[in-house]
Amino acid sequence: MEKLSQKEKQDGLLSIGTLPSYKIENLQLKNNAIIVILDGLEQAGNIGTILRTSDGAGVDAIFICNKRVKQTNPKLIKASMGGVFTVPIIDFVHTSACISWLRKHHFNIYLADTRAERTYKQYEYEGNTALVIGSERYGISKDWYDFPNQQLFIPMHGICDSLNVGTATAIMVYEISMKKNVSTL
């Protein structure tokens, strides 16, 4: 039990399940959809946290480009607190295929980039919205900059120059969700 749960002092309860499988051609999105794109993220716990946050904020799907972590990673599943089962996750082998799909479906693409000139608060996020989050180490891959996009950042007022990717994503995703769902607040 300790080996399966990866905990020395486990609770004595373990669940085995099957992760849902989604295909891009079957993805059903509502109008004014929100998609979070994870581009090359490397930390399973961060991905799990983003899945949990995305579920809470009403994100419609997670797209993964430049995949570095398996969805079956125990740290990812644990950190997601069930989000891995509730938010559709679509893997793209090629970033260009993801970008093409987003453009075909009229998504406004926002890149989280610490070098951006506008903060995440300065956008209205109208229409279908795709938020691209880059790897913890390398940021967003250059392919994303070759297509129309908006770039945004979270202002840092202390000594640190950036936030943990899970924390940063939570801040931006909830801002997007709140602006799209003003009538429900």
Backbone as a chain_set.jsonl record, in Angstrom:
{"seq": "MEKLSQKEKQDGLLSIGTLPSYKIENLQLKNNAIIVILDGLEQAGNIGTILRTSDGAGVDAIFICNKRVKQTNPKLIKASMGGVFTVPIIDFVHTSACISWLRKHHFNIYLADTRAERTYKQYEYEGNTALVIGSERYGISKDWYDFPNQQLFIPMHGICDSLNVGTATAIMVYEISMKKNVSTL", "coords": {"N": [[0.826, -1.187, 0.0], [1.959, 1.262, 0.771], [3.847, 1.637, -1.245], [2.256, 1.903, -3.562], [0.703, 4.162, -2.883], [2.625, 6.031, -2.488], [3.267, 7.132, -0.053], [4.534, 7.243, 3.22], [3.105, 7.084, 5.631], [0.242, 6.116, 5.038], [-3.335, 6.471, 4.477], [-4.801, 4.166, 4.463], [-6.628, 3.769, 2.501], [-7.207, 3.372, -0.894], [-7.671, 4.208, -4.264], [-8.458, 3.017, -7.491], [-8.628, 3.949, -10.811], [-9.781, 4.888, -14.119], [-8.431, 7.211, -16.321], [-10.219, 9.773, -18.018], [-10.519, 9.917, -21.587], [-9.994, 12.183, -24.15], [-10.759, 13.505, -27.372], [-9.78, 15.876, -29.775], [-11.513, 16.355, -31.928], [-13.973, 15.687, -30.878], [-14.524, 17.481, -28.925], [-16.672, 19.508, -27.156], [-17.535, 22.783, -26.915], [-18.687, 25.615, -25.079], [-20.105, 28.859, -25.943], [-17.936, 31.685, -25.667], [-15.787, 30.423, -24.479], [-13.177, 29.145, -22.301], [-9.886, 28.189, -22.542], [-7.011, 26.654, -21.277], [-3.669, 26.512, -22.089], [-0.987, 24.429, -21.673], [2.299, 24.695, -22.053], [4.915, 22.808, -22.37], [5.27, 22.343, -19.61], [6.931, 21.1, -16.709], [6.742, 20.169, -14.097], [4.979, 17.934, -12.211], [3.318, 18.401, -9.967], [2.673, 21.123, -10.274], [1.165, 21.054, -12.64], [-0.989, 19.493, -11.784], [-2.053, 21.222, -9.819], [-2.865, 23.325, -11.484], [-4.856, 22.024, -12.949], [-6.743, 21.548, -10.918], [-7.356, 24.19, -10.16], [-8.36, 25.082, -12.621], [-10.686, 23.56, -12.88], [-12.16, 24.632, -10.732], [-12.442, 27.295, -11.576], [-13.975, 27.081, -13.81], [-12.895, 26.469, -16.316], [-12.933, 25.376, -19.678], [-11.399, 23.463, -21.054], [-8.171, 21.859, -21.061], [-5.299, 22.231, -22.915], [-2.437, 20.498, -23.957], [0.805, 21.101, -24.931], [4.031, 20.22, -26.188], [4.559, 18.09, -24.354], [5.699, 17.01, -21.181], [5.207, 15.584, -18.906], [3.538, 12.709, -17.726], [0.019, 12.102, -17.635], [-0.733, 10.256, -15.813], [0.929, 10.48, -13.682], [1.517, 10.153, -10.264], [1.864, 12.403, -8.511], [0.78, 14.491, -10.001], [-1.9, 13.647, -10.237], [-2.679, 13.588, -7.522], [-2.265, 16.314, -6.723], [-4.147, 17.516, -8.343], [-6.559, 17.018, -7.144], [-8.838, 15.675, -8.091], [-9.407, 17.131, -10.349], [-8.186, 16.194, -12.654], [-9.932, 14.349, -13.564], [-12.168, 15.787, -14.262], [-11.819, 18.019, -15.944], [-11.59, 18.375, -19.384], [-8.762, 17.127, -21.083], [-6.552, 17.685, -23.656], [-4.069, 16.44, -25.691], [-1.535, 17.756, -27.762], [0.581, 16.884, -30.33], [2.059, 18.513, -31.978], [2.743, 21.923, -31.688], [1.92, 23.703, -33.65], [-0.402, 22.516, -34.672], [-2.164, 22.842, -32.558], [-2.323, 25.644, -32.434], [-3.439, 26.16, -34.958], [-5.956, 24.936, -34.639], [-7.052, 26.55, -32.608], [-7.145, 29.04, -33.921], [-8.877, 28.443, -36.034], [-11.212, 28.095, -34.618], [-11.718, 30.596, -33.69], [-10.378, 31.74, -31.4], [-9.12, 34.063, -29.053], [-5.823, 34.594, -28.357], [-3.805, 34.576, -25.549], [-0.709, 35.221, -24.165], [1.153, 34.329, -21.386], [3.65, 36.171, -20.211], [6.538, 37.294, -18.742], [7.844, 39.449, -19.798], [6.006, 41.043, -20.994], [4.068, 44.006, -21.878], [1.624, 44.771, -20.902], [-0.579, 44.3, -18.123], [-2.327, 41.44, -16.749], [-4.77, 42.339, -15.883], [-5.554, 44.315, -17.611], [-7.027, 43.53, -19.794], [-10.099, 42.573, -21.464], [-11.006, 40.065, -22.185], [-12.868, 39.044, -24.105], [-15.084, 36.965, -26.025], [-14.028, 33.715, -27.28], [-11.408, 32.448, -25.335], [-7.979, 31.775, -25.026], [-5.467, 30.904, -22.874], [-2.067, 30.863, -22.685], [0.392, 29.113, -21.027], [3.719, 28.952, -20.134], [6.653, 26.801, -19.822], [8.175, 26.114, -16.636], [10.875, 26.603, -16.577], [11.74, 27.478, -19.15], [9.806, 29.11, -20.276], [7.335, 30.215, -22.677], [7.146, 28.494, -25.766], [8.734, 29.512, -28.845], [7.116, 29.292, -31.108], [4.519, 30.184, -30.56], [4.671, 32.941, -30.667], [4.724, 33.593, -33.294], [2.232, 33.961, -34.312], [-0.877, 35.837, -34.309], [-1.366, 37.397, -31.185], [-1.954, 38.302, -27.746], [-0.051, 39.678, -25.136], [0.608, 39.214, -21.688], [1.224, 40.028, -18.224], [1.89, 39.41, -14.715], [2.102, 41.848, -12.316], [4.957, 42.324, -10.275], [5.795, 43.22, -7.068], [7.666, 42.934, -5.145], [10.837, 41.545, -4.215], [11.232, 39.158, -5.611], [11.093, 37.95, -8.997], [9.128, 36.526, -10.285], [6.218, 34.351, -10.064], [5.283, 31.099, -8.754], [4.319, 28.767, -11.243], [1.823, 27.507, -11.02], [0.48, 29.122, -9.159], [0.531, 31.606, -10.504], [-0.986, 30.965, -12.773], [-3.456, 30.445, -11.565], [-4.192, 33.011, -10.62], [-4.487, 34.441, -13.058], [-6.384, 32.869, -14.479], [-8.664, 32.986, -12.847], [-9.189, 35.721, -13.012], [-9.853, 35.96, -15.73], [-12.103, 34.259, -15.809], [-13.822, 35.597, -14.001], [-14.265, 38.026, -15.374], [-15.647, 37.111, -17.569], [-17.889, 36.03, -16.427], [-19.409, 37.946, -15.062], [-22.091, 38.456, -14.477], [-22.802, 36.43, -12.749], [-21.642, 36.931, -10.354]], "CA": [[0.0, 0.0, 0.0], [2.842, 2.425, 0.824], [4.473, 1.805, -2.554], [1.248, 2.42, -4.488], [0.257, 5.505, -2.501], [3.823, 6.863, -2.39], [3.24, 7.788, 1.25], [4.968, 6.37, 4.309], [1.957, 6.901, 6.52], [-0.95, 6.262, 4.204], [-4.606, 6.487, 5.191], [-5.45, 2.864, 4.407], [-7.623, 3.763, 1.441], [-6.593, 3.613, -2.193], [-8.637, 4.075, -5.35], [-7.906, 2.79, -8.821], [-9.606, 4.378, -11.805], [-9.321, 5.132, -15.482], [-8.52, 8.617, -16.708], [-11.001, 9.982, -19.232], [-9.751, 10.187, -22.804], [-10.703, 13.148, -24.994], [-10.2, 13.771, -28.697], [-10.081, 17.252, -30.17], [-12.664, 16.401, -32.834], [-15.201, 15.473, -30.11], [-14.609, 18.482, -27.866], [-17.833, 20.395, -27.232], [-17.277, 23.993, -26.133], [-19.732, 26.634, -25.036], [-19.677, 30.178, -26.409], [-17.155, 32.411, -24.666], [-15.029, 29.368, -23.802], [-11.834, 29.386, -21.765], [-8.968, 27.055, -22.636], [-5.664, 26.905, -20.775], [-2.674, 25.709, -22.809], [0.241, 24.201, -20.909], [3.353, 24.525, -23.06], [6.191, 22.303, -21.876], [5.413, 22.304, -18.157], [7.756, 19.961, -16.297], [6.491, 19.769, -12.712], [3.684, 17.266, -12.09], [2.509, 19.085, -8.964], [2.158, 22.365, -10.859], [0.103, 20.704, -13.59], [-2.134, 19.095, -10.973], [-2.617, 22.44, -9.234], [-3.548, 24.048, -12.56], [-6.09, 21.283, -13.236], [-7.67, 21.822, -9.818], [-7.771, 25.582, -10.323], [-9.163, 25.182, -13.841], [-12.006, 23.04, -12.549], [-12.82, 25.614, -9.88], [-12.712, 28.537, -12.312], [-14.864, 26.815, -14.936], [-12.174, 26.346, -17.589], [-13.595, 24.375, -20.513], [-10.467, 22.399, -21.453], [-6.727, 22.08, -20.964], [-4.537, 21.694, -24.047], [-1.036, 20.309, -23.59], [1.784, 21.104, -26.024], [5.385, 19.907, -25.702], [4.292, 17.32, -23.132], [6.865, 16.558, -20.424], [4.751, 14.81, -17.751], [2.401, 11.827, -17.998], [-1.176, 12.399, -16.849], [-0.861, 9.229, -14.78], [1.9, 10.749, -12.628], [0.811, 10.236, -8.98], [1.893, 13.767, -7.961], [-0.181, 15.263, -10.784], [-3.25, 13.224, -9.855], [-2.939, 14.039, -6.15], [-2.373, 17.78, -6.69], [-5.35, 17.944, -9.072], [-7.719, 16.811, -6.261], [-9.971, 15.258, -8.907], [-9.493, 17.927, -11.577], [-7.724, 15.382, -13.779], [-11.093, 13.589, -14.019], [-13.303, 16.656, -14.578], [-11.509, 18.989, -17.002], [-11.059, 17.689, -20.57], [-7.352, 17.37, -21.392], [-6.227, 17.303, -25.029], [-2.636, 16.512, -26.007], [-1.152, 18.079, -29.135], [1.957, 16.492, -30.629], [2.705, 19.684, -32.579], [2.179, 23.21, -31.288], [1.265, 24.308, -34.816], [-1.753, 21.951, -34.775], [-2.944, 23.502, -31.514], [-2.549, 27.024, -32.876], [-4.389, 26.096, -36.083], [-7.281, 24.643, -34.098], [-7.514, 27.751, -31.908], [-7.47, 30.075, -34.913], [-10.073, 27.974, -36.758], [-12.359, 28.257, -33.729], [-11.804, 32.024, -33.332], [-9.914, 32.019, -30.043], [-8.15, 35.114, -28.785], [-4.714, 33.918, -27.691], [-3.082, 35.402, -24.582], [0.526, 34.582, -23.721], [1.67, 34.785, -20.093], [5.062, 36.442, -20.476], [7.029, 38.295, -17.791], [8.361, 40.613, -20.537], [4.88, 41.737, -21.619], [3.903, 45.412, -21.509], [0.316, 44.976, -20.268], [-0.89, 43.338, -17.069], [-3.483, 40.576, -16.982], [-5.973, 43.101, -15.529], [-5.838, 45.316, -18.638], [-7.761, 42.927, -20.911], [-11.5, 42.252, -21.183], [-11.174, 38.629, -22.449], [-14.14, 38.807, -24.784], [-15.073, 35.848, -26.968], [-13.278, 32.528, -26.867], [-10.123, 32.868, -24.773], [-6.952, 30.758, -24.777], [-4.352, 31.413, -22.079], [-0.904, 29.986, -22.854], [1.307, 29.127, -19.892], [4.964, 28.31, -20.541], [7.386, 25.944, -18.89], [8.746, 26.764, -15.468], [12.276, 26.94, -16.83], [12.013, 28.106, -20.45], [8.73, 29.973, -20.739], [6.522, 29.791, -23.82], [7.951, 28.21, -26.96], [8.699, 30.625, -29.803], [6.046, 29.1, -32.098], [3.337, 30.968, -30.193], [4.881, 34.352, -30.979], [4.627, 33.764, -34.743], [0.825, 34.123, -34.66], [-1.484, 36.946, -33.559], [-1.561, 37.114, -29.767], [-1.81, 39.374, -26.769], [0.859, 39.228, -24.084], [0.243, 39.777, -20.399], [2.07, 39.631, -17.098], [1.43, 39.732, -13.365], [3.09, 42.749, -11.723], [5.655, 41.858, -9.074], [6.14, 44.416, -6.296], [8.691, 42.598, -4.158], [12.164, 41.233, -4.738], [11.124, 38.049, -6.577], [10.69, 38.424, -10.324], [8.031, 35.734, -10.833], [5.484, 33.47, -9.16], [5.144, 29.706, -9.145], [3.44, 28.701, -12.409], [0.475, 27.164, -10.574], [-0.075, 30.324, -8.539], [0.323, 32.603, -11.563], [-2.117, 30.522, -13.595], [-4.676, 30.644, -10.78], [-4.526, 34.438, -10.629], [-4.958, 34.845, -14.392], [-7.587, 32.122, -14.852], [-9.805, 33.537, -12.122], [-9.484, 37.039, -13.591], [-10.567, 35.703, -16.987], [-13.406, 33.699, -15.464], [-14.648, 36.647, -13.4], [-14.674, 38.998, -16.394], [-16.61, 36.459, -18.452], [-19.067, 35.627, -15.664], [-19.744, 39.06, -14.173], [-23.495, 38.383, -14.07], [-22.99, 35.414, -11.708], [-20.925, 37.318, -9.129]], "C": [[0.875, 1.258, 0.0], [3.48, 2.699, -0.529], [3.486, 2.406, -3.555], [0.859, 3.858, -4.166], [1.398, 6.508, -2.453], [3.821, 7.709, -1.117], [3.686, 6.789, 2.304], [3.818, 6.058, 5.245], [0.692, 7.151, 5.71], [-2.211, 6.092, 5.045], [-5.332, 5.147, 5.182], [-6.529, 2.762, 3.35], [-6.946, 4.142, 0.139], [-7.643, 3.376, -3.26], [-7.905, 3.868, -6.664], [-8.989, 3.162, -9.821], [-8.964, 4.557, -13.163], [-9.48, 6.613, -15.788], [-9.374, 8.749, -17.964], [-10.089, 10.309, -20.409], [-10.583, 11.091, -23.712], [-9.977, 13.301, -26.317], [-10.661, 15.158, -29.124], [-11.32, 17.341, -31.058], [-13.992, 16.192, -32.11], [-15.423, 16.529, -29.027], [-15.783, 19.424, -28.117], [-17.579, 21.601, -26.329], [-18.475, 24.922, -26.17], [-19.208, 27.916, -25.676], [-18.891, 30.843, -25.288], [-16.291, 31.456, -23.837], [-13.674, 29.857, -23.298], [-11.038, 28.089, -21.891], [-7.62, 27.508, -22.08], [-4.728, 25.966, -21.516], [-1.416, 25.64, -21.958], [1.325, 23.819, -21.9], [4.666, 24.11, -22.4], [6.361, 22.286, -20.371], [6.074, 21.001, -17.724], [7.45, 19.432, -14.903], [5.072, 19.218, -12.567], [2.767, 17.973, -11.094], [1.913, 20.384, -9.481], [1.013, 22.08, -11.825], [-1.154, 20.295, -12.828], [-2.833, 20.288, -10.346], [-3.398, 23.229, -10.278], [-4.846, 23.342, -12.939], [-7.148, 21.56, -12.169], [-8.227, 23.236, -9.931], [-8.698, 25.736, -11.52], [-10.567, 24.652, -13.619], [-12.784, 24.076, -11.743], [-13.236, 26.878, -10.61], [-13.614, 28.322, -13.526], [-14.179, 26.794, -16.287], [-12.777, 25.186, -18.373], [-12.692, 23.225, -20.928], [-9.043, 22.848, -21.181], [-6.112, 21.458, -22.205], [-3.082, 21.59, -23.599], [-0.183, 20.225, -24.845], [3.16, 20.844, -25.412], [5.324, 19.173, -24.362], [5.573, 16.795, -22.491], [6.499, 15.625, -19.265], [3.551, 13.957, -18.161], [1.235, 12.196, -17.09], [-1.389, 11.383, -15.734], [0.133, 9.425, -13.638], [1.157, 10.921, -11.295], [0.789, 11.639, -8.366], [0.897, 14.664, -8.686], [-1.597, 14.934, -10.332], [-3.599, 13.735, -8.46], [-3.148, 15.551, -6.095], [-3.643, 18.271, -7.379], [-6.612, 17.807, -8.225], [-8.982, 16.481, -7.06], [-10.095, 16.009, -10.216], [-9.069, 17.16, -12.816], [-8.882, 14.556, -14.357], [-12.219, 14.485, -14.535], [-13.06, 17.653, -15.703], [-10.966, 18.227, -18.209], [-9.618, 18.113, -20.855], [-7.075, 16.826, -22.783], [-4.731, 17.491, -25.233], [-2.45, 16.845, -27.478], [0.308, 17.699, -29.326], [2.727, 17.696, -31.153], [1.985, 20.959, -32.143], [1.421, 23.85, -32.438], [-0.16, 23.782, -34.991], [-2.678, 22.588, -33.742], [-3.296, 24.927, -31.937], [-3.565, 27.055, -34.012], [-5.807, 25.856, -35.584], [-7.858, 25.887, -33.414], [-7.928, 28.844, -32.886], [-8.739, 29.716, -35.679], [-11.336, 28.215, -35.927], [-12.424, 29.651, -33.091], [-11.47, 32.316, -31.864], [-8.97, 33.209, -30.046], [-7.067, 34.479, -27.923], [-3.942, 34.915, -26.826], [-1.876, 34.618, -24.081], [0.965, 35.179, -22.389], [3.181, 34.928, -20.223], [5.536, 37.56, -19.555], [7.588, 39.537, -18.479], [7.251, 41.435, -21.194], [4.781, 43.175, -21.113], [2.59, 45.687, -20.782], [0.074, 43.905, -19.209], [-2.133, 42.534, -17.444], [-4.796, 41.295, -16.677], [-6.42, 44.046, -16.645], [-6.577, 44.758, -19.853], [-9.187, 42.621, -20.48], [-11.817, 40.776, -21.399], [-12.54, 38.315, -23.058], [-13.997, 37.668, -25.779], [-14.33, 34.651, -26.4], [-11.862, 32.932, -26.47], [-9.21, 31.672, -24.543], [-5.796, 31.427, -24.048], [-3.21, 30.414, -22.17], [0.063, 30.214, -21.697], [2.553, 28.351, -20.295], [5.627, 27.517, -19.438], [8.018, 26.769, -17.778], [10.15, 27.285, -15.749], [12.465, 27.8, -18.081], [10.933, 29.067, -20.941], [7.985, 29.364, -21.917], [7.414, 29.573, -25.026], [7.719, 29.28, -28.022], [7.597, 30.495, -30.842], [4.834, 29.98, -31.817], [3.464, 32.431, -30.599], [4.768, 34.644, -32.473], [3.199, 34.005, -35.21], [0.236, 35.259, -33.84], [-1.763, 36.54, -32.111], [-1.519, 38.41, -28.975], [-0.897, 38.826, -25.679], [0.52, 39.947, -22.787], [1.182, 39.279, -19.313], [1.385, 39.988, -15.79], [2.486, 40.64, -12.742], [3.672, 42.16, -10.436], [6.156, 43.091, -8.324], [7.203, 44.162, -5.231], [10.025, 42.353, -4.834], [12.107, 40.146, -5.802], [10.621, 38.569, -7.917], [9.564, 37.606, -10.941], [7.389, 34.898, -9.734], [5.615, 32.028, -9.624], [4.103, 29.628, -10.262], [2.003, 28.338, -12.026], [-0.235, 28.36, -9.967], [-0.39, 31.379, -9.588], [-0.877, 32.235, -12.426], [-3.426, 30.748, -12.852], [-5.121, 32.102, -10.805], [-5.136, 34.834, -11.97], [-6.256, 34.15, -14.779], [-8.811, 32.664, -14.116], [-10.159, 34.941, -12.611], [-10.291, 36.871, -14.877], [-11.978, 35.22, -16.691], [-14.338, 34.762, -14.885], [-15.131, 37.647, -14.442], [-15.704, 38.404, -17.345], [-17.926, 36.163, -17.74], [-19.517, 36.699, -14.683], [-21.168, 38.934, -13.652], [-23.73, 37.361, -12.958], [-22.293, 35.778, -10.406], [-21.804, 38.127, -8.202]], "O": [[0.563, 2.221, -0.7], [3.639, 3.855, -0.921], [3.838, 3.313, -4.308], [0.703, 4.679, -5.07], [1.159, 7.714, -2.385], [4.303, 8.841, -1.101], [3.27, 5.631, 2.289], [3.591, 4.903, 5.605], [0.148, 8.255, 5.702], [-2.154, 5.627, 6.183], [-6.371, 5.005, 5.827], [-7.266, 1.777, 3.305], [-6.199, 5.119, 0.078], [-8.425, 2.431, -3.161], [-6.861, 4.472, -6.912], [-10.137, 2.736, -9.69], [-7.754, 4.395, -13.325], [-10.535, 7.198, -15.544], [-9.268, 7.929, -18.875], [-9.024, 10.902, -20.241], [-11.74, 10.791, -24.005], [-8.75, 13.238, -26.383], [-11.796, 15.556, -28.862], [-12.09, 18.295, -30.953], [-15.044, 16.49, -32.676], [-16.41, 16.468, -28.295], [-15.868, 20.057, -29.169], [-17.425, 21.451, -25.117], [-19.186, 25.003, -27.172], [-18.009, 28.047, -25.923], [-19.144, 30.599, -24.108], [-16.093, 31.664, -22.64], [-13.113, 30.834, -23.793], [-11.458, 27.035, -21.414], [-7.15, 28.606, -22.377], [-4.966, 24.759, -21.566], [-0.854, 26.665, -21.573], [1.275, 22.752, -22.511], [5.431, 24.953, -21.931], [7.491, 22.22, -19.888], [5.816, 19.939, -18.291], [7.876, 18.327, -14.568], [4.092, 19.934, -12.771], [1.573, 18.125, -11.349], [0.77, 20.712, -9.163], [0.006, 22.788, -11.824], [-2.259, 20.704, -13.185], [-4.061, 20.361, -10.339], [-4.477, 23.745, -9.986], [-5.842, 24.007, -13.223], [-8.316, 21.781, -12.49], [-9.434, 23.446, -9.809], [-9.705, 26.439, -11.443], [-11.535, 25.229, -14.114], [-13.943, 24.36, -12.047], [-14.271, 27.467, -10.295], [-13.978, 29.285, -14.2], [-14.814, 27.071, -17.304], [-13.092, 24.141, -17.805], [-13.176, 22.113, -21.135], [-8.748, 24.039, -21.083], [-6.371, 20.295, -22.515], [-2.562, 22.491, -22.94], [-0.417, 19.384, -25.713], [3.418, 21.203, -24.263], [5.947, 19.576, -23.38], [6.423, 16.211, -23.163], [7.368, 14.956, -18.706], [2.656, 14.432, -18.86], [1.427, 12.555, -15.928], [-2.154, 11.639, -14.805], [0.174, 8.611, -12.715], [0.255, 11.755, -11.205], [-0.211, 12.023, -7.759], [0.244, 15.501, -8.063], [-2.399, 15.832, -10.074], [-4.694, 14.256, -8.244], [-4.108, 16.019, -5.483], [-4.16, 19.333, -7.034], [-7.634, 18.412, -8.547], [-10.068, 16.959, -6.734], [-10.82, 15.571, -11.109], [-9.545, 17.446, -13.915], [-8.819, 14.117, -15.506], [-13.14, 13.991, -15.185], [-14.011, 18.089, -16.351], [-9.98, 17.502, -18.079], [-9.298, 19.302, -20.866], [-7.329, 15.654, -23.063], [-4.191, 18.567, -24.979], [-3.128, 16.284, -28.339], [1.173, 18.142, -28.571], [3.898, 17.886, -30.822], [0.76, 21.05, -32.226], [0.383, 24.476, -32.221], [-1.04, 24.53, -35.416], [-3.847, 22.843, -34.029], [-4.444, 25.354, -31.807], [-4.459, 27.9, -34.016], [-6.75, 26.496, -36.049], [-9.022, 26.231, -33.623], [-8.953, 29.497, -32.692], [-9.576, 30.579, -35.942], [-12.4, 28.504, -36.475], [-13.099, 29.853, -32.082], [-12.191, 33.044, -31.183], [-8.125, 33.345, -30.931], [-7.361, 33.893, -26.881], [-3.488, 35.955, -27.305], [-2.011, 33.483, -23.625], [1.131, 36.394, -22.274], [3.902, 33.936, -20.332], [4.987, 38.661, -19.589], [7.789, 40.565, -17.832], [7.533, 42.419, -21.877], [5.33, 43.521, -20.068], [2.452, 46.715, -20.12], [0.469, 42.751, -19.375], [-2.885, 42.908, -18.344], [-5.842, 40.883, -17.178], [-7.553, 44.528, -16.624], [-6.733, 45.464, -20.849], [-9.463, 42.432, -19.296], [-12.801, 40.277, -20.853], [-13.263, 37.437, -22.587], [-12.913, 37.435, -26.314], [-14.043, 34.582, -25.205], [-11.198, 33.675, -27.193], [-9.614, 30.678, -23.94], [-5.216, 32.395, -24.54], [-3.358, 29.256, -21.78], [0.489, 31.336, -21.424], [2.452, 27.212, -20.749], [5.216, 27.559, -18.278], [8.347, 27.943, -17.949], [10.554, 28.31, -15.201], [13.258, 28.742, -18.074], [11.14, 29.768, -21.931], [8.005, 28.15, -22.122], [8.326, 30.358, -25.286], [6.646, 29.879, -28.091], [7.179, 31.503, -31.411], [4.194, 30.469, -32.748], [2.454, 33.09, -30.849], [4.72, 35.805, -32.878], [2.977, 34.232, -36.399], [0.777, 35.613, -32.792], [-2.324, 35.475, -31.849], [-1.107, 39.459, -29.469], [-0.965, 37.644, -25.34], [0.188, 41.133, -22.785], [1.845, 38.253, -19.46], [0.43, 40.764, -15.76], [3.65, 40.25, -12.646], [2.956, 41.575, -9.623], [6.868, 43.916, -8.896], [7.591, 45.075, -4.502], [10.3, 42.896, -5.904], [12.846, 40.199, -6.786], [9.825, 39.506, -7.972], [9.084, 37.952, -12.021], [7.927, 34.753, -8.636], [6.014, 31.769, -10.76], [3.108, 30.352, -10.228], [1.061, 28.821, -12.655], [-1.416, 28.587, -10.229], [-1.464, 31.98, -9.562], [-1.689, 33.095, -12.769], [-4.404, 31.197, -13.449], [-6.304, 32.389, -10.992], [-6.18, 35.486, -12.013], [-7.142, 34.783, -15.354], [-9.884, 32.784, -14.709], [-11.335, 35.304, -12.618], [-11.291, 37.558, -15.085], [-12.942, 35.724, -17.268], [-15.515, 34.818, -15.243], [-16.285, 38.074, -14.4], [-16.548, 39.129, -17.871], [-18.968, 36.056, -18.386], [-19.962, 36.379, -13.581], [-21.43, 39.273, -12.498], [-24.76, 37.42, -12.286], [-22.346, 35.01, -9.446], [-21.36, 38.533, -7.128]]}, "num_chains": 1, "name": "protein.A"}
